[in-house]
């Protein structure tokens, strides 16, 4: 359902200050979910292009967030009522078309879902270009989502880091696709969703053959990224380094911290007894060179 182009949504859909607009948006989404179910669809994504604000002078943020949560709860209720078994997703993006959108990045979405009792009902559909606009790498967004078991699907594209809007370019950066596929493999692969090319050729690439070049390039980049990611994981050195880096939490005081047994008093006594902690190099350059071995 398109809830951001028509003028009725110029101040929001689920977050509109006008209840009639909220109702109209709900009717559109109801029909879209119904049709998705009839067609055997396996997922439905909520992207809140107008769910935000242009200025805080006229905005009741708490009320708008509560309304957005109510809207999503209604969608979950309707999904269950009609027996739709597909996955619901929420897609982060910080701005454009709104000045500020509530689903600005992965962390903001997870906080919203937890606060409003929606975790478990929606997973995240992450897009590389949206991560760029939020000031994050795609790997960052995926790692944060994976840490909460909430990564559901990926919009496979890229953007121009030198400009401040969504360019939706086809992905050709092998480092990017390797990072994405490392995350996908480490979480055991997709159980819902997948890789969706939310991308288009450049304005100057207007001939039909350019569609083929664009899609072939994107598919090849991800195929190569998958092979490289698999080789990195099979080699084992990268993950072994990370495991060793956190080894102090595998036993002793570190294990007590992770298990929740340690207290401030115990940690103070530990520090007084052991003195200044020792640390080791993070070996960033070595790890970057290691990844380059495979690329």
N, C-alpha and C positions, 0 to 999 in steps of 0.2 A: 504494500500500500504506500503510495507516495503522499507523505504528510508534510511536504516542505515547499512545493512549487506554487500551489494555488494561494491566492491572496488571503483566503480565510485563515491560513496558517502563518501569516506574517508575524504573529506574536506567540507562536507555539501551537502545538497540537495537544498532547497530553498535558503540557504545562501552560496552555493558554489561560489568560485570566477570564475567559468567557466559557461558561459551562456548555453552551450550545456547540461551540467549536470542539470541545472535548468529546461531546456525544457524537458529532459528525465523524471525528477521527476514529472513535471506537467502532462505529458502523462500518467504516472502510476496512479496518483491521479485521473485524469479525468476518467479513466477506472474503478477505484475502486468505485468512487461515482456513476457512471453509473450502475454498477452491484448492488451496495447497493440499489439503487432506484428500479431496476427491481425486486429484491428479497423482496421488501417491508420493507427494513430496516428503523429503526426509528432514527438512529443516526450515526455519523461518527466522529471519534476522530483523531485529529492531535497531534502526539507526536514527538517532534523534537530531536530525539536521536543524530543526527549529526548537529543540528542547533546551533552551538556554535563555540568555538575555543580551540585550544591547547596552543597557545601563541599569545600575542597581537603584537609581533614584525612583524608579517606578516598579520595582520587583520585590515580591515577597518570596525569598528563596526557599524557606522551609515549606511554605504552602505548595509551591510549585513542585518541589521534590516529593512531597507527600502525594500530590496528584499523579505524578509520573509513576510512583510505586503502585498506587491504586489502579492505574491503567494496566500495568503489567500483571497485577494480581487478577484482574478481570480476564486478561488474555489467557493466563494459566488456567483459570476456572473453565473458560470456554473450550480450551484445548482438551481438557479432561472430559468435559461434557460430551463432546462429539467423538471422542476416542482417537484423537490425533496423537500418534506416537512419535512424531518427529521431534527434533531438538530445537528449542528456542535459543537464540543467540542475541547478545547485545554487542554493538560494534563501537568502540571508543573513537572519538575524534574531538580535538580541543576547540575548533572553530571552523568557520566556513560551511554553511552560509551564516550562522549566528556569530556574534562577536565572541561569546563564551558559551560553550556547550557543557551541560552537566556531566555527560559521559566522556570527559576530557582525555582520560588515559586508562590503562588497565587498573591501576591502583584505585582511581576514583570510582570506576565501575564496581570493583570488588567491594569497596566500602559501602557503596549504595546498596548492592545486593544483600550484603550481610545485615546492614541496618534495618532493611525493610523485609527481611525474611524471605528473600528470593533466591538465595544460594541453593543450588540443587535443581532449580527450575530453569535457569538460564546459564549458558556458558558464553565464553567470549569468542567473537569472530574478529581477529586482529588483521589490520592492514598496514603494510610497511609505510606507505605514504602518510598515514595518519600518525604513526609512531614518530616519523620525522617532524611533523607539525607540532607534536607534543614535546619535542626536544629530547626524544629517546631514540635509541636504536631498536630495530625490530627484535633483536635477540633479548634486549632488556624487557620489552613488553611480554614476550613469550615466556621468559624465565619467571616473571612475576605471576603470570597466569598459571603456569605449571606448578608453582609452589603452592597454589591453592586448589589444584586439581580442576581448574576451570577453563583450560584451553580447549576450545572446541573445533575451530576452523580457522583458515587463513585466506585472506584476500591477497593473492600473489601479485604484487606490483612493486614499483619503486617510485621515488619522487626526486625532484631537483632540490638538493639541500641548500641552494643559494637563494631560493625564492620562498615566499611565505604562503603559497597556496598549493592545493592538491592537483598534481599534474597527471597522476595515474598512468605512469609509463610502464611498458613491459620490462620485467626484470632481466637483466643481462649480467649483473655483477656476481661473479662466482663466489666471492667472499660472503655476500649476502645470502645466496641460496645455500651455501654450505652451512652457515650459522642456523638458518631456518630448519634445514633438514637434520642438523645435529639435535635440535630441540625436539623435532617430531620423532626421531628414532629413540631418543632417551626417554620419552614419555610412552613408548611402546606403540607408536603409530597412532593414526586417527581412528577413533571409535565412532565418531560422528564427523560430518563435514568433510573437509579435504582442502585441496588447493584450488582456488577459484581465481582465474585471471580477471580481476577488476581493473582492466587496463585498456588503453586505446592507442592507436598509432599517433604520431605527431601530426600537427596541422599540415606540415609540408608533405607528409607521406600520404597522398590522397589517391593513389592508384590502387586497384584491387590487389595487385601482387604484394603491396605493402602489408596487407592483413596476414598473408602467409609468412612473410619474413618476420613479422612481429611475434606471431604465435609460435613459429618454429624456434625462434631465439629464446623465448620464455621457457618453452618445454625443454629445450636442450640445456639451458642454464640450470633448471631444477634437476634434470636427470644427472647432470655432472655433479651438482651439489650433493645429491643423494649418494652417488658413488664415493665422493670424497669424504662425506660425513661417515659413511659406513667404514671406510678404510681407517679413519681416525679412531673410531670406537674399537675396531678390531685390533689396532695397534696397541691401544691401552695406555700409552704413556701420558696422554692428556688427563684422563680420568684418574690415573694413579697419582699424578702430581697433586690434583685437587684433594684427593682422599688423604694423602700424606700431609697436606697443608693444615688440615683440621684434625690431625691425629691426637692432639692434646685433649680433645673432647671424647676420645674413645675409652679412656680409663681415668682413674683418679678423680681429681677435683673437677675436671672437665665433664666427665660422665655424670657426676652429681649435679652439675649445673643443668645439663640437658634433661636429666630425669626429674628436675624440680625439687630435689632433696636439699640442695645447698641453700644457705641463708646468707644475708649480708654479714652477720656476725662470724660465720664460718669462713667466709671469703676474706674478711679483715684479718682473722687469725692466720689464714694461709699466706696472705701477703706479708704480714709481719715476720713470719717464719722464713719465707723464701726470698724476700727482698725484691730487687728490680727484675722484672721479667725479661727473658731473652727472646728475640724474634729472628726470623730468617727472611731472606730476600723473597719478594713475590715473583721473581723471574719472568716479568712480563715479556721482555725481549726474547728470551729463550722460547717461551710458549708461542709467540708470534712467528718465530722462525720454524718451530715445529709444525704449525699449521701450514706454513709455506712449503714445507717438504711435500705435503700431499697435494697442494694446489699447483 
